[in-house]
Amino acid sequence: MADYLSREASPFSTEQWAAIDQAAVNAAKSVLVGRKFIPLFGPVGPGTFVVPKDKLVEGEGDIIGSSGKTFIPLNTIYRDFVYPWRDIQYYEENNLPLDLTRASYAATLLAAEEDKLLFYGDDTRGIEGILNAAGRLQYSISDWQEGSAYDDVVNALALLRSKYMFGPYVLVVSPALNTALNKVYKDTPYLDSERIEKLGVKIYTSPVLKDNDGFIVSTGSQNMDLVVGQDMITSFLETTDMNHYFRVFEILGLRVKNSESIVALTYKKEV
C-alpha cells in the first residue's frame, strides 16, 4: 500500500507524530457534535469513493426488500497548516516539545467543517445532510424567547412517532436556540431544557448551526450512519522554501437511510 501520509519524509520523529495525532483528536472532540449521536460505519478504506444505500420497499407478502440502490459519495475534507523551519530548529536546539497549536487549530476547523457537512450537506455538489435530506419531516416552531420550546418539541416528537420513530431522540440546536431553552417553562420551577430532557430527549448545541436552525432525530443505525473512509489523521505534504506543510484530513459521508427519522425545525419571524 502506498504511504499516502508521507510521514517518513517529514522533519518529525515518531514521538512527535504521536503527539500531533493526539492533539488533533482532542481538539476535534471538543467541537464535534454529529459523532455524538450518529452511528459510525467503517472505516471502509481511503480508496473507497462511494457506499451503497438500499431503497427499501414492502413487497408481496409484506416482505421488506429493495427496489434498487443509490450510492453515497465519500468526501475528502481537510485543513492545511505550516511549520517554518526556524520554529522546528528552535524546539530542537532548546530541547523543547513541539508546539502543537497549529495542528490543534487545523483539527478544530476541520471538525467544524465535518459537522457543517453532516448537518447542511451541500446542494451544489449533491451531498445530502440532515437539514437538506429529501423526505425529511419539518415542523414550524414559535419564537422560543417568547413562546414554549417544550411544547414545540412535544409536537415534533408526536410527528416522529406517527412515522413509527420511537427514539432514542436527540435535539440539536444553534447557540441562539440553546439560550432560549434555558428559561423557566411557563409557571413551573423548571427550565424548558429540563422538561425536554425528561421526555427522553438528549440536547446538544452546535456552533455550526445558524440563527434559529435546529433538528430532532430518532437515532439508530437503521435510520442513518456516518460512513468513514479515513478517520481524521495528519499527513506531510511537502517542504517549500524551507517551510514544512501538513494536512489534517478525513474521508466520510452521511448515509440517511430513513429521512422520516428527521424533523427539521423551521422558524419564520412574523412581520
ChimeraX commands (.cxc) that place a marker at each C-alpha (Angstrom):
marker #1 position 0.00,0.00,0.00 radius 0.5
marker #1 position 1.27,3.46,-0.89 radius 0.5
marker #1 position 2.34,5.60,2.06 radius 0.5
marker #1 position -0.12,8.42,1.38 radius 0.5
marker #1 position 0.69,10.06,4.73 radius 0.5
marker #1 position 4.37,10.55,3.72 radius 0.5
marker #1 position 5.39,10.86,7.36 radius 0.5
marker #1 position 8.85,9.42,6.85 radius 0.5
marker #1 position 9.67,12.36,4.58 radius 0.5
marker #1 position 8.75,14.87,7.28 radius 0.5
marker #1 position 11.10,16.52,9.81 radius 0.5
marker #1 position 9.19,14.98,12.76 radius 0.5
marker #1 position 10.02,11.92,14.84 radius 0.5
marker #1 position 7.61,9.07,15.61 radius 0.5
marker #1 position 7.05,10.56,19.06 radius 0.5
marker #1 position 6.24,13.99,17.62 radius 0.5
marker #1 position 3.76,12.44,15.18 radius 0.5
marker #1 position 2.05,10.66,18.05 radius 0.5
marker #1 position 1.73,13.98,19.88 radius 0.5
marker #1 position 0.29,15.62,16.75 radius 0.5
marker #1 position -2.26,12.83,16.37 radius 0.5
marker #1 position -3.35,13.12,20.00 radius 0.5
marker #1 position -3.60,16.90,19.84 radius 0.5
marker #1 position -5.72,16.76,16.69 radius 0.5
marker #1 position -8.10,14.18,18.17 radius 0.5
marker #1 position -8.50,16.13,21.42 radius 0.5
marker #1 position -9.20,19.37,19.57 radius 0.5
marker #1 position -11.72,17.75,17.24 radius 0.5
marker #1 position -13.61,16.06,20.10 radius 0.5
marker #1 position -14.20,19.45,21.73 radius 0.5
marker #1 position -16.12,20.61,18.64 radius 0.5
marker #1 position -17.74,17.56,17.03 radius 0.5
marker #1 position -21.44,17.04,17.73 radius 0.5
marker #1 position -22.63,14.80,14.89 radius 0.5
marker #1 position -20.47,11.89,16.02 radius 0.5
marker #1 position -22.09,12.01,19.45 radius 0.5
marker #1 position -25.34,10.60,18.08 radius 0.5
marker #1 position -24.73,9.33,14.53 radius 0.5
marker #1 position -23.51,5.70,14.48 radius 0.5
marker #1 position -20.21,5.12,12.68 radius 0.5
marker #1 position -19.73,2.62,9.86 radius 0.5
marker #1 position -16.23,1.61,8.85 radius 0.5
marker #1 position -13.52,2.60,8.25 radius 0.5
marker #1 position -14.07,1.24,4.76 radius 0.5
marker #1 position -10.70,2.43,3.43 radius 0.5
marker #1 position -9.37,5.70,1.99 radius 0.5
marker #1 position -9.71,4.40,-1.57 radius 0.5
marker #1 position -13.48,3.97,-1.28 radius 0.5
marker #1 position -15.34,6.57,-3.32 radius 0.5
marker #1 position -18.98,5.54,-2.72 radius 0.5
marker #1 position -21.07,3.27,-0.49 radius 0.5
marker #1 position -24.47,1.76,-1.42 radius 0.5
marker #1 position -27.81,2.58,0.15 radius 0.5
marker #1 position -30.89,0.43,-0.41 radius 0.5
marker #1 position -34.27,1.83,-1.41 radius 0.5
marker #1 position -36.45,-0.21,0.92 radius 0.5
marker #1 position -39.96,-1.24,-0.15 radius 0.5
marker #1 position -42.68,-3.51,1.18 radius 0.5
marker #1 position -43.31,-6.14,-1.45 radius 0.5
marker #1 position -45.61,-9.10,-1.90 radius 0.5
marker #1 position -46.47,-10.95,1.29 radius 0.5
marker #1 position -45.43,-7.90,3.33 radius 0.5
marker #1 position -41.79,-8.80,2.77 radius 0.5
marker #1 position -39.35,-5.93,3.06 radius 0.5
marker #1 position -36.95,-5.76,0.14 radius 0.5
marker #1 position -35.07,-3.30,-2.02 radius 0.5
marker #1 position -36.19,-1.65,-5.23 radius 0.5
marker #1 position -32.64,-0.69,-6.08 radius 0.5
marker #1 position -29.65,1.14,-4.71 radius 0.5
marker #1 position -28.30,4.63,-4.64 radius 0.5
marker #1 position -24.66,5.40,-3.95 radius 0.5
marker #1 position -23.47,7.86,-1.33 radius 0.5
marker #1 position -20.19,9.66,-2.10 radius 0.5
marker #1 position -17.42,9.75,0.48 radius 0.5
marker #1 position -15.99,13.25,0.64 radius 0.5
marker #1 position -12.48,14.37,1.50 radius 0.5
marker #1 position -12.34,17.43,3.74 radius 0.5
marker #1 position -9.14,18.95,5.09 radius 0.5
marker #1 position -7.25,21.85,6.62 radius 0.5
marker #1 position -3.57,22.60,5.98 radius 0.5
marker #1 position -1.00,24.12,8.32 radius 0.5
marker #1 position 2.68,25.02,8.12 radius 0.5
marker #1 position 5.72,24.91,10.42 radius 0.5
marker #1 position 8.55,27.30,9.41 radius 0.5
marker #1 position 11.93,25.61,9.59 radius 0.5
marker #1 position 13.19,28.05,12.23 radius 0.5
marker #1 position 10.36,27.09,14.60 radius 0.5
marker #1 position 11.35,23.43,14.42 radius 0.5
marker #1 position 15.01,24.34,14.79 radius 0.5
marker #1 position 14.19,26.35,17.91 radius 0.5
marker #1 position 12.40,23.43,19.60 radius 0.5
marker #1 position 15.26,21.06,18.77 radius 0.5
marker #1 position 18.07,23.37,19.84 radius 0.5
marker #1 position 16.38,24.11,23.16 radius 0.5
marker #1 position 15.21,20.53,23.75 radius 0.5
marker #1 position 11.57,21.65,23.92 radius 0.5
marker #1 position 8.43,19.72,22.97 radius 0.5
marker #1 position 6.83,20.70,19.69 radius 0.5
marker #1 position 4.17,23.42,19.98 radius 0.5
marker #1 position 1.02,21.65,18.75 radius 0.5
marker #1 position -1.20,24.72,18.46 radius 0.5
marker #1 position -1.15,24.75,14.65 radius 0.5
marker #1 position -2.26,21.12,14.41 radius 0.5
marker #1 position -4.93,21.62,17.08 radius 0.5
marker #1 position -6.38,24.68,15.36 radius 0.5
marker #1 position -6.45,22.95,11.97 radius 0.5
marker #1 position -8.28,19.99,13.55 radius 0.5
marker #1 position -10.76,22.35,15.22 radius 0.5
marker #1 position -11.64,23.95,11.88 radius 0.5
marker #1 position -11.86,20.54,10.23 radius 0.5
marker #1 position -14.23,19.29,12.94 radius 0.5
marker #1 position -16.50,22.29,12.33 radius 0.5
marker #1 position -16.39,21.55,8.59 radius 0.5
marker #1 position -17.41,17.95,9.27 radius 0.5
marker #1 position -20.48,18.98,11.26 radius 0.5
marker #1 position -21.44,21.55,8.63 radius 0.5
marker #1 position -21.36,18.81,6.01 radius 0.5
marker #1 position -23.35,16.40,8.19 radius 0.5
marker #1 position -26.00,18.96,9.14 radius 0.5
marker #1 position -26.35,21.08,5.99 radius 0.5
marker #1 position -24.94,18.89,3.24 radius 0.5
marker #1 position -24.01,20.69,0.04 radius 0.5
marker #1 position -26.72,21.22,-2.56 radius 0.5
marker #1 position -24.23,22.38,-5.19 radius 0.5
marker #1 position -22.38,19.06,-5.01 radius 0.5
marker #1 position -25.44,16.91,-4.41 radius 0.5
marker #1 position -24.33,15.99,-0.88 radius 0.5
marker #1 position -27.15,15.11,1.49 radius 0.5
marker #1 position -27.10,16.31,5.09 radius 0.5
marker #1 position -29.64,16.15,7.87 radius 0.5
marker #1 position -31.23,19.52,7.09 radius 0.5
marker #1 position -31.40,19.06,3.31 radius 0.5
marker #1 position -32.26,15.34,3.24 radius 0.5
marker #1 position -35.02,14.57,0.73 radius 0.5
marker #1 position -38.19,13.48,2.52 radius 0.5
marker #1 position -37.25,14.91,5.92 radius 0.5
marker #1 position -40.10,15.99,8.18 radius 0.5
marker #1 position -40.47,19.66,9.09 radius 0.5
marker #1 position -42.05,21.48,11.99 radius 0.5
marker #1 position -42.51,25.25,12.30 radius 0.5
marker #1 position -41.50,26.41,15.76 radius 0.5
marker #1 position -42.58,29.51,17.68 radius 0.5
marker #1 position -40.28,32.23,18.95 radius 0.5
marker #1 position -38.62,30.35,21.81 radius 0.5
marker #1 position -37.64,33.56,23.53 radius 0.5
marker #1 position -41.32,34.35,23.95 radius 0.5
marker #1 position -43.06,31.00,23.44 radius 0.5
marker #1 position -42.51,27.44,24.60 radius 0.5
marker #1 position -39.73,25.28,23.24 radius 0.5
marker #1 position -41.09,22.38,25.29 radius 0.5
marker #1 position -44.49,22.50,23.57 radius 0.5
marker #1 position -42.84,22.59,20.15 radius 0.5
marker #1 position -40.64,19.60,20.97 radius 0.5
marker #1 position -43.66,17.62,22.23 radius 0.5
marker #1 position -45.41,18.26,18.90 radius 0.5
marker #1 position -42.31,17.38,16.88 radius 0.5
marker #1 position -41.95,14.11,18.79 radius 0.5
marker #1 position -45.57,13.30,18.04 radius 0.5
marker #1 position -44.78,13.82,14.36 radius 0.5
marker #1 position -41.87,11.37,14.60 radius 0.5
marker #1 position -43.96,8.79,16.43 radius 0.5
marker #1 position -46.62,8.99,13.74 radius 0.5
marker #1 position -43.90,7.66,11.39 radius 0.5
marker #1 position -43.02,4.81,13.83 radius 0.5
marker #1 position -39.92,6.61,15.07 radius 0.5
marker #1 position -39.73,5.85,18.79 radius 0.5
marker #1 position -36.26,7.06,19.69 radius 0.5
marker #1 position -33.84,7.45,21.29 radius 0.5
marker #1 position -34.25,11.12,20.42 radius 0.5
marker #1 position -31.69,13.87,20.03 radius 0.5
marker #1 position -32.36,17.61,19.76 radius 0.5
marker #1 position -29.56,19.64,18.18 radius 0.5
marker #1 position -29.87,23.42,18.26 radius 0.5
marker #1 position -27.95,26.56,17.41 radius 0.5
marker #1 position -26.36,28.61,20.23 radius 0.5
marker #1 position -29.21,31.13,19.92 radius 0.5
marker #1 position -31.88,28.45,20.39 radius 0.5
marker #1 position -29.91,26.91,23.24 radius 0.5
marker #1 position -30.03,30.23,25.07 radius 0.5
marker #1 position -33.80,30.27,24.69 radius 0.5
marker #1 position -34.03,26.76,26.16 radius 0.5
marker #1 position -32.62,27.96,29.44 radius 0.5
marker #1 position -35.62,29.91,30.65 radius 0.5
marker #1 position -38.36,28.87,33.03 radius 0.5
marker #1 position -41.23,26.97,31.42 radius 0.5
marker #1 position -44.44,28.94,31.99 radius 0.5
marker #1 position -45.42,28.90,35.68 radius 0.5
marker #1 position -43.25,25.91,36.64 radius 0.5
marker #1 position -39.92,25.92,38.50 radius 0.5
marker #1 position -38.31,24.03,35.60 radius 0.5
marker #1 position -36.32,25.23,32.62 radius 0.5
marker #1 position -37.55,24.34,29.14 radius 0.5
marker #1 position -34.39,22.27,28.69 radius 0.5
marker #1 position -35.07,20.29,31.87 radius 0.5
marker #1 position -38.61,19.43,30.83 radius 0.5
marker #1 position -37.44,18.43,27.34 radius 0.5
marker #1 position -34.80,16.12,28.79 radius 0.5
marker #1 position -37.49,14.49,30.95 radius 0.5
marker #1 position -39.10,13.43,27.65 radius 0.5
marker #1 position -36.04,11.29,26.98 radius 0.5
marker #1 position -34.50,13.80,24.56 radius 0.5
marker #1 position -30.75,14.42,24.66 radius 0.5
marker #1 position -29.89,18.05,23.88 radius 0.5
marker #1 position -26.77,19.16,22.02 radius 0.5
marker #1 position -25.67,22.62,20.90 radius 0.5
marker #1 position -23.61,23.03,17.75 radius 0.5
marker #1 position -21.78,26.26,16.87 radius 0.5
marker #1 position -22.09,25.45,13.16 radius 0.5
marker #1 position -25.90,25.77,13.23 radius 0.5
marker #1 position -27.07,29.23,12.24 radius 0.5
marker #1 position -29.61,31.56,13.87 radius 0.5
marker #1 position -32.77,29.57,14.68 radius 0.5
marker #1 position -31.71,26.32,13.00 radius 0.5
marker #1 position -32.22,23.03,14.77 radius 0.5
marker #1 position -33.50,19.49,14.32 radius 0.5
marker #1 position -34.71,16.42,16.17 radius 0.5
marker #1 position -33.53,12.96,15.15 radius 0.5
marker #1 position -34.65,9.48,16.08 radius 0.5
marker #1 position -31.23,7.90,16.31 radius 0.5
marker #1 position -30.06,4.45,15.32 radius 0.5
marker #1 position -28.05,2.85,12.51 radius 0.5
marker #1 position -31.31,1.77,10.86 radius 0.5
marker #1 position -32.05,5.47,10.26 radius 0.5
marker #1 position -28.63,6.92,9.43 radius 0.5
marker #1 position -24.94,6.34,9.84 radius 0.5
marker #1 position -21.67,8.11,9.21 radius 0.5
marker #1 position -19.55,6.12,6.79 radius 0.5
marker #1 position -15.84,6.67,7.42 radius 0.5
marker #1 position -13.30,6.01,4.70 radius 0.5
marker #1 position -10.36,7.50,6.57 radius 0.5
marker #1 position -10.79,8.89,10.06 radius 0.5
marker #1 position -9.16,12.21,10.94 radius 0.5
marker #1 position -5.39,12.00,10.53 radius 0.5
marker #1 position -2.46,14.23,9.61 radius 0.5
marker #1 position -0.16,13.80,6.63 radius 0.5
marker #1 position 3.02,15.51,5.48 radius 0.5
marker #1 position 2.64,17.42,2.22 radius 0.5
marker #1 position 5.94,19.00,1.22 radius 0.5
marker #1 position 8.81,21.27,2.10 radius 0.5
marker #1 position 8.82,24.52,0.13 radius 0.5
marker #1 position 11.12,27.49,0.73 radius 0.5
marker #1 position 12.32,25.68,3.87 radius 0.5
marker #1 position 8.79,25.64,5.31 radius 0.5
marker #1 position 7.10,22.33,6.11 radius 0.5
marker #1 position 3.46,21.87,5.08 radius 0.5
marker #1 position 0.99,19.43,6.61 radius 0.5
marker #1 position -2.64,18.42,6.08 radius 0.5
marker #1 position -5.15,17.12,8.60 radius 0.5
marker #1 position -7.92,15.38,6.66 radius 0.5
marker #1 position -10.67,12.79,6.70 radius 0.5
marker #1 position -12.88,10.94,4.20 radius 0.5
marker #1 position -16.53,10.39,5.10 radius 0.5
marker #1 position -20.16,10.61,4.07 radius 0.5
marker #1 position -23.55,10.72,5.79 radius 0.5
marker #1 position -25.89,7.90,4.79 radius 0.5
marker #1 position -29.50,8.86,5.57 radius 0.5
marker #1 position -31.41,5.57,5.36 radius 0.5
marker #1 position -34.79,6.85,6.58 radius 0.5
marker #1 position -35.34,10.58,6.18 radius 0.5
marker #1 position -38.56,10.37,8.23 radius 0.5
marker #1 position -36.34,9.96,11.29 radius 0.5
marker #1 position -35.52,13.69,10.96 radius 0.5
marker #1 position -37.63,16.68,11.95 radius 0.5
marker #1 position -36.09,19.92,10.72 radius 0.5
marker #1 position -37.17,22.78,12.97 radius 0.5
marker #1 position -38.06,25.83,10.91 radius 0.5
marker #1 position -38.79,29.34,12.13 radius 0.5
marker #1 position -40.42,32.22,10.30 radius 0.5
marker #1 position -40.38,35.54,12.06 radius 0.5
marker #1 position -43.74,37.28,11.98 radius 0.5
marker #1 position -43.61,40.58,10.15 radius 0.5
marker link #1:1,2 radius 0.2
marker link #1:2,3 radius 0.2
marker link #1:3,4 radius 0.2
marker link #1:4,5 radius 0.2
marker link #1:5,6 radius 0.2
marker link #1:6,7 radius 0.2
marker link #1:7,8 radius 0.2
marker link #1:8,9 radius 0.2
marker link #1:9,10 radius 0.2
marker link #1:10,11 radius 0.2
marker link #1:11,12 radius 0.2
marker link #1:12,13 radius 0.2
marker link #1:13,14 radius 0.2
marker link #1:14,15 radius 0.2
marker link #1:15,16 radius 0.2
marker link #1:16,17 radius 0.2
marker link #1:17,18 radius 0.2
marker link #1:18,19 radius 0.2
marker link #1:19,20 radius 0.2
marker link #1:20,21 radius 0.2
marker link #1:21,22 radius 0.2
marker link #1:22,23 radius 0.2
marker link #1:23,24 radius 0.2
marker link #1:24,25 radius 0.2
marker link #1:25,26 radius 0.2
marker link #1:26,27 radius 0.2
marker link #1:27,28 radius 0.2
marker link #1:28,29 radius 0.2
marker link #1:29,30 radius 0.2
marker link #1:30,31 radius 0.2
marker link #1:31,32 radius 0.2
marker link #1:32,33 radius 0.2
marker link #1:33,34 radius 0.2
marker link #1:34,35 radius 0.2
marker link #1:35,36 radius 0.2
marker link #1:36,37 radius 0.2
marker link #1:37,38 radius 0.2
marker link #1:38,39 radius 0.2
marker link #1:39,40 radius 0.2
marker link #1:40,41 radius 0.2
marker link #1:41,42 radius 0.2
marker link #1:42,43 radius 0.2
marker link #1:43,44 radius 0.2
marker link #1:44,45 radius 0.2
marker link #1:45,46 radius 0.2
marker link #1:46,47 radius 0.2
marker link #1:47,48 radius 0.2
marker link #1:48,49 radius 0.2
marker link #1:49,50 radius 0.2
marker link #1:50,51 radius 0.2
marker link #1:51,52 radius 0.2
marker link #1:52,53 radius 0.2
marker link #1:53,54 radius 0.2
marker link #1:54,55 radius 0.2
marker link #1:55,56 radius 0.2
marker link #1:56,57 radius 0.2
marker link #1:57,58 radius 0.2
marker link #1:58,59 radius 0.2
marker link #1:59,60 radius 0.2
marker link #1:60,61 radius 0.2
marker link #1:61,62 radius 0.2
marker link #1:62,63 radius 0.2
marker link #1:63,64 radius 0.2
marker link #1:64,65 radius 0.2
marker link #1:65,66 radius 0.2
marker link #1:66,67 radius 0.2
marker link #1:67,68 radius 0.2
marker link #1:68,69 radius 0.2
marker link #1:69,70 radius 0.2
marker link #1:70,71 radius 0.2
marker link #1:71,72 radius 0.2
marker link #1:72,73 radius 0.2
marker link #1:73,74 radius 0.2
marker link #1:74,75 radius 0.2
marker link #1:75,76 radius 0.2
marker link #1:76,77 radius 0.2
marker link #1:77,78 radius 0.2
marker link #1:78,79 radius 0.2
marker link #1:79,80 radius 0.2
marker link #1:80,81 radius 0.2
marker link #1:81,82 radius 0.2
marker link #1:82,83 radius 0.2
marker link #1:83,84 radius 0.2
marker link #1:84,85 radius 0.2
marker link #1:85,86 radius 0.2
marker link #1:86,87 radius 0.2
marker link #1:87,88 radius 0.2
marker link #1:88,89 radius 0.2
marker link #1:89,90 radius 0.2
marker link #1:90,91 radius 0.2
marker link #1:91,92 radius 0.2
marker link #1:92,93 radius 0.2
marker link #1:93,94 radius 0.2
marker link #1:94,95 radius 0.2
marker link #1:95,96 radius 0.2
marker link #1:96,97 radius 0.2
marker link #1:97,98 radius 0.2
marker link #1:98,99 radius 0.2
marker link #1:99,100 radius 0.2
marker link #1:100,101 radius 0.2
marker link #1:101,102 radius 0.2
marker link #1:102,103 radius 0.2
marker link #1:103,104 radius 0.2
marker link #1:104,105 radius 0.2
marker link #1:105,106 radius 0.2
marker link #1:106,107 radius 0.2
marker link #1:107,108 radius 0.2
marker link #1:108,109 radius 0.2
marker link #1:109,110 radius 0.2
marker link #1:110,111 radius 0.2
marker link #1:111,112 radius 0.2
marker link #1:112,113 radius 0.2
marker link #1:113,114 radius 0.2
marker link #1:114,115 radius 0.2
marker link #1:115,116 radius 0.2
marker link #1:116,117 radius 0.2
marker link #1:117,118 radius 0.2
marker link #1:118,119 radius 0.2
marker link #1:119,120 radius 0.2
marker link #1:120,121 radius 0.2
marker link #1:121,122 radius 0.2
marker link #1:122,123 radius 0.2
marker link #1:123,124 radius 0.2
marker link #1:124,125 radius 0.2
marker link #1:125,126 radius 0.2
marker link #1:126,127 radius 0.2
marker link #1:127,128 radius 0.2
marker link #1:128,129 radius 0.2
marker link #1:129,130 radius 0.2
marker link #1:130,131 radius 0.2
marker link #1:131,132 radius 0.2
marker link #1:132,133 radius 0.2
marker link #1:133,134 radius 0.2
marker link #1:134,135 radius 0.2
marker link #1:135,136 radius 0.2
marker link #1:136,137 radius 0.2
marker link #1:137,138 radius 0.2
marker link #1:138,139 radius 0.2
marker link #1:139,140 radius 0.2
marker link #1:140,141 radius 0.2
marker link #1:141,142 radius 0.2
marker link #1:142,143 radius 0.2
marker link #1:143,144 radius 0.2
marker link #1:144,145 radius 0.2
marker link #1:145,146 radius 0.2
marker link #1:146,147 radius 0.2
marker link #1:147,148 radius 0.2
marker link #1:148,149 radius 0.2
marker link #1:149,150 radius 0.2
marker link #1:150,151 radius 0.2
marker link #1:151,152 radius 0.2
marker link #1:152,153 radius 0.2
marker link #1:153,154 radius 0.2
marker link #1:154,155 radius 0.2
marker link #1:155,156 radius 0.2
marker link #1:156,157 radius 0.2
marker link #1:157,158 radius 0.2
marker link #1:158,159 radius 0.2
marker link #1:159,160 radius 0.2
marker link #1:160,161 radius 0.2
marker link #1:161,162 radius 0.2
marker link #1:162,163 radius 0.2
marker link #1:163,164 radius 0.2
marker link #1:164,165 radius 0.2
marker link #1:165,166 radius 0.2
marker link #1:166,167 radius 0.2
marker link #1:167,168 radius 0.2
marker link #1:168,169 radius 0.2
marker link #1:169,170 radius 0.2
marker link #1:170,171 radius 0.2
marker link #1:171,172 radius 0.2
marker link #1:172,173 radius 0.2
marker link #1:173,174 radius 0.2
marker link #1:174,175 radius 0.2
marker link #1:175,176 radius 0.2
marker link #1:176,177 radius 0.2
marker link #1:177,178 radius 0.2
marker link #1:178,179 radius 0.2
marker link #1:179,180 radius 0.2
marker link #1:180,181 radius 0.2
marker link #1:181,182 radius 0.2
marker link #1:182,183 radius 0.2
marker link #1:183,184 radius 0.2
marker link #1:184,185 radius 0.2
marker link #1:185,186 radius 0.2
marker link #1:186,187 radius 0.2
marker link #1:187,188 radius 0.2
marker link #1:188,189 radius 0.2
marker link #1:189,190 radius 0.2
marker link #1:190,191 radius 0.2
marker link #1:191,192 radius 0.2
marker link #1:192,193 radius 0.2
marker link #1:193,194 radius 0.2
marker link #1:194,195 radius 0.2
marker link #1:195,196 radius 0.2
marker link #1:196,197 radius 0.2
marker link #1:197,198 radius 0.2
marker link #1:198,199 radius 0.2
marker link #1:199,200 radius 0.2
marker link #1:200,201 radius 0.2
marker link #1:201,202 radius 0.2
marker link #1:202,203 radius 0.2
marker link #1:203,204 radius 0.2
marker link #1:204,205 radius 0.2
marker link #1:205,206 radius 0.2
marker link #1:206,207 radius 0.2
marker link #1:207,208 radius 0.2
marker link #1:208,209 radius 0.2
marker link #1:209,210 radius 0.2
marker link #1:210,211 radius 0.2
marker link #1:211,212 radius 0.2
marker link #1:212,213 radius 0.2
marker link #1:213,214 radius 0.2
marker link #1:214,215 radius 0.2
marker link #1:215,216 radius 0.2
marker link #1:216,217 radius 0.2
marker link #1:217,218 radius 0.2
marker link #1:218,219 radius 0.2
marker link #1:219,220 radius 0.2
marker link #1:220,221 radius 0.2
marker link #1:221,222 radius 0.2
marker link #1:222,223 radius 0.2
marker link #1:223,224 radius 0.2
marker link #1:224,225 radius 0.2
marker link #1:225,226 radius 0.2
marker link #1:226,227 radius 0.2
marker link #1:227,228 radius 0.2
marker link #1:228,229 radius 0.2
marker link #1:229,230 radius 0.2
marker link #1:230,231 radius 0.2
marker link #1:231,232 radius 0.2
marker link #1:232,233 radius 0.2
marker link #1:233,234 radius 0.2
marker link #1:234,235 radius 0.2
marker link #1:235,236 radius 0.2
marker link #1:236,237 radius 0.2
marker link #1:237,238 radius 0.2
marker link #1:238,239 radius 0.2
marker link #1:239,240 radius 0.2
marker link #1:240,241 radius 0.2
marker link #1:241,242 radius 0.2
marker link #1:242,243 radius 0.2
marker link #1:243,244 radius 0.2
marker link #1:244,245 radius 0.2
marker link #1:245,246 radius 0.2
marker link #1:246,247 radius 0.2
marker link #1:247,248 radius 0.2
marker link #1:248,249 radius 0.2
marker link #1:249,250 radius 0.2
marker link #1:250,251 radius 0.2
marker link #1:251,252 radius 0.2
marker link #1:252,253 radius 0.2
marker link #1:253,254 radius 0.2
marker link #1:254,255 radius 0.2
marker link #1:255,256 radius 0.2
marker link #1:256,257 radius 0.2
marker link #1:257,258 radius 0.2
marker link #1:258,259 radius 0.2
marker link #1:259,260 radius 0.2
marker link #1:260,261 radius 0.2
marker link #1:261,262 radius 0.2
marker link #1:262,263 radius 0.2
marker link #1:263,264 radius 0.2
marker link #1:264,265 radius 0.2
marker link #1:265,266 radius 0.2
marker link #1:266,267 radius 0.2
marker link #1:267,268 radius 0.2
marker link #1:268,269 radius 0.2
marker link #1:269,270 radius 0.2
marker link #1:270,271 radius 0.2
view
